[in-house]
Amino acid sequence: MATMRFTEEHIWLRPEEDGSITVGITDYAQKQLGDVVYVELPQVEQTLSPEDEAAMVESVKSTNEIRIPVVGTVLEVNERLGSQPEIVNTDPMGEGWFFRVEPEDTTELEGLMDENAYEEFVSGL
């Protein structure tokens, strides 16, 4: 299985065995946002491009757009976040995932940071 990838915007992308990619925000992003109180997710079957707003996260501090660096079709959204957005506060890299996409081109992930590079990036902030 391919390794998780990260963006400078603190989005994580985890390739799954079926070829899909699960997307969420990192622990660092959650800590910067503070308590997440609302998550707006994309529609299933919606096609997303890097310039599109894929999701919106609202916290006690701010509202932030989530964009993904790949082109893909939304396969599934984390329905639990509709009634329990606080899951993102306690487990942003696990149960607090946002959505899964079927990417048009998985090689788009290759230019992103792996976990070590992301940790180094965050330590420099």
N, C-alpha and C positions, 0 to 999 in steps of 0.2 A: 504494500500500500504506500502511496506517495506521502510525502511529509506535509505537515501543515505549512501554510504560507501566510505572510503578514504584509499589510500595507503601511505606509507612513501615516495613514489616517487611522491606524489602530483597528483595522478590520482583520479578522482571521478567516481563512478559507481552508477547509479540510476536505481533501479529495476522499471520496468514499469508494468502496469496492465495486459498486455498480456504475462508476464513472461520473456520478453526480458530485457536486461540491456543496458542503454545508457552510453557511456563512454566519458570523456573529461579530461581536465587539470583544476586544481584549480586556483583561483585568485592568490594565493601565487606563484604557478608555473609560471603563466603568468608574474607576476611582476619580478620574478627572471630572466626570459628569456629576458625580454624587448620586443620590437616590433616584433611580429611574422610576418614573411614575406612569409612563405611557409609551407604547411602541406601536407605530403604524407600519404594517407589513405590506409587501406587494401582493398583487392578485396571483393566484395559481394560474399558470399558462401565460402569464405576462412575460414578454421578452424584454430583457434588460441589457443595456449597453453601458459602458463606463461613464458616459456623460449623464445617464439617467439617475434620478433619485430612486434608489431601490427601497429604502425604508426611512423612517423618521424616528428618532429617539428623543423623548422629552424627559428631562430630569428636573429636580428642584432648582438647578442652576441655569439650564439652557435647553434649547432645542437644536438637535444636530441631524443633518442629512447623512444617510449612509449610502455610499456609492461603491460598486464593486468593479474591479479592474478587468472583468471578463464579460464577454457577450454570452448570454445564456437565457434559458426559459425556466421560469419558476415551476418547480415540481411540487413543492410542499412548503407550507409556512407553519411556524410553531404556534398553533392555535392557543396554547396555554398562556401566551404572553398577552392575549386580549384581556383576560380577567386577572392574570397574575404577573404583571410586568416586573414585579419585585424579584422574580427568578433571576433576572439579569444582574441584580445587585449581589446575589449570593453565589451564582454559578455562571458567569458570563461565557466561560469557555466550554461549558457542558450543557446542562439543561436549559440554559438561557440562549441557546442558538436562535437565530432569526428565521432563516429560510434555506431551502435547498434548490439549487439550479442544475439544469443539464447544460453544461458548457458547449458552445459551438466548437471551441478549440482549446484543449487542455494545455497546450504549450504556452498559453497566455500566462499560466501560473509560474513558469520557469524564471521569469524576470523579477519575481517578488522575493522578499526576504524569507529565509528559513528561521527557525526559532532562535538560533544563536545570533544571527544577524539582527533580528528584531530586538533581542535583549540588549545587544550592544547599542542599537539605535536609541532605545528607551533610556538607557543609562546615561546617554549624552544629552538628554533633554533637561 
